[in-house]
Amino acid sequence: FENDSKEQIIANAYKALKPGGALWILDYSQFDLGKVWRPLRWAFTRVECELALEFLELDLEGMLRSAGFADFRSHAFYRGYLRLLEAHK
């Protein structure tokens, strides 16, 4: 999604959650694409869409915090390339 859409989606999720409710997002972690295993770098640059590449530099936690979310927990998967981010209203 484009940044404006991401912000609107996050705002809608915050509005829909009850106090204490949790939002879970599974996506790419922040990492330096230039320092990863070559086949993974190839897949990112040749197979993934451009918007997926933006997630490598996106401060998702900051966006969520700006929308009012707090109490973050991050669960890493696949050698830290994927994360399950938990945020609470």
N, C-alpha and C positions, 0 to 999 in steps of 0.2 A: 504494500500500500504506500501511497505517497504520504509525506509527513503530515499534511493537513488531515488526511483520512485517518492516519494513526492517532492523531490527537483527538479527533471526534470519536473514534472507536473507544479509546481509553476513557473519555468523558462519559460516553454512554454506559460503559461497563461500571464505572464508579456510581453513576446515578441508579443503575439497576440493582446494585448490591445492597444488602441490608448492612447496618453497622456491624463490624467484625467479620463481614464476609470476605472471602478470598478470591483473587483473580490469579489464575495460573497461565503462564505463557511459555510454550516450548518453542525455542528458536535457536539461532546461532548465538554463540558467545562472542564477545569481542576478542579478536586475535589478529595478529599481523599476518596477512595472507602471504607476504613475501618470505616468511620464515616457516611455513608449513611444508609437510611432505609433498613432493612434486606432483604425484597423481591427484592429491586433493586440491592443490592449487590449479591444476589443469581442469578438474571438474568444475571448480568455482568459476573460472574464467570462460569456459566453453559451454557449460551445461546450464548453470544457474542463471536466473534472470538478473538484470541490473539491480533491481530492488533488493534482492537477497544479499548482494554485495554491500549495500548500504547498512545492513544490520551488523556488519563486522565493526563499524565505527559508530553505531547508534548508541546513545546513552539512554537505553530503554528505562532503566531505573530512575533516571532524572526526569524523563517524561511522565512516568507514573507518579513520582513524588510531586511534580507540578500540578497534577490532577487531584492530589489529595491522598494518594495511597501512602502507606507507611509499613513498617515491620516487614522488611524484605528478607527473603531466604532464597538462596540460589543452590540448585542441585545440578552438578556437572555430569555429563554423559559423553561417551565417545571421545575419550582423552581430552575432555574440556572443550571440544568444538561445539557441542550442543549444551544448552542449559534449560532447566525448568525453573522459571522465575516465579516465585510466589510473592504476592503483595496483598496487603489487607486494607480494608476501608476503615 
